[in-house]
Amino acid sequence: MPDFSMRDVALPVAAAATIAAGVAAALAASKDRRVQSAGDCQVGVVGLGVMGSQLLLNLAEKLEATVAGVDMDVAKVSAAAESAKAQPGQLSVRTFSKVREFVDALQRPRVV
């Protein structure tokens, strides 16, 4: 049996819920704006931890398109950007710590 407490699970779940609420609010707000900028990212990844950062890199490589990623933790955002730069080839990845900027970077219809 793994040795972890509910606190170990509750903190990441709370952070994910906060990001999800921010994405939902940003999407709703963007529908109300008269001037809407079209982003250049085909797909967005929410959460740039171990799994999310690898998903971001894999999508950028396989789609051969610009992919956006967002995380509230600035260190994870920086680490994901550095990982993309370290990959062979030209991966087109944009990382954000602010949900509003992340949502604005996505093409319509938005894929998150």
N, C-alpha and C positions, 0 to 999 in steps of 0.2 A: 504494500500500500504506500503511495507517495506520502512524503512527509511535508505537508503544507497546511496552512490554516485558511479559514474563510476570508481572512483579511488579505491573503495573497491573491485570492480570486476577486474579491470585491473591488479593490483599487483599479485593476485594469478594466473591469466591467463598467465602473463608474466613469472612467475616462472615455471609454468607447461610447457610452450613452451621451456624454457631454458633446463629443465630436459629432455624433449622429444628429443630435438636436441642433447643433450649429449648422450642419449641412442642410437640414430640412428648412431651417429659418432662412438661410442664405438663398436656397432655391426658391422659396416662396417670395422673398423680397425681390429677387431678380425678375420674377414674372410681372411685378408691379412697376418696374422702371420703364420709362418711355424709351430711353436710349439704351440699347443693349449691345454690348460689345461681344463679338464672336471670338471665342477662344481658339487656340490652336491645338489643344490636347484632345485626342480621341477618347481616352479612358482615364478615369481617376481612381486612385487607390487611397482609401482612408485607413490610416494607421501604418506607420513605417518602422515597426518593430522588426524582429527577426523574419517573420513570415511576410509581412507587408512589403518590406524593402526588397525581398527576393522576388515577390510577385511583380513589383514595379519594374525591376530589371528584366524579368522574363517577358512581360508584356511589351516593353519597349523593343526588345530584341525580336520577338516573334511577329509583332505587328508592323515593325519597321516604321513606327509612327511616334509622335510625341505623346508621352504619358505623364500625367500629373500625380503627385503624391502629397498628402497632408498629414501632419501630426502636430499635436500641441507641444511636444517635447522638441525644443530647438536642436538639441544634440542629435536626436534621431533624424531630423530633417537634414542636418549637415552631414551625418554619416551616410545617409542614402545618396545624397548628391555626390559625395566623394567616391562611393562605391560605383556609381554610374561612370564617373570620370576614369576610374581605374580599369574598367572593362575594355577588352579589345574591340575595336570598331567604333562607330559613331552612334552611341545610344542617345536618343533625344528624351531627356527626363527633366521635368520641372518640379521642384519641391517647394512646399509652402508650410508655414506655421500658422497662417491665418486662413480660416475657412472661406471668408468672402473672396479672397484672392484666388483660392483654389477653385471655387465654383466659377468665377469669371474666366478662368483659364480653359474651361471645358467647352468643346464644341457642342452645338445643339443637334439632335437631342443628346442630353447629357447621360453618360454611362459611368456609374459609380459603383 
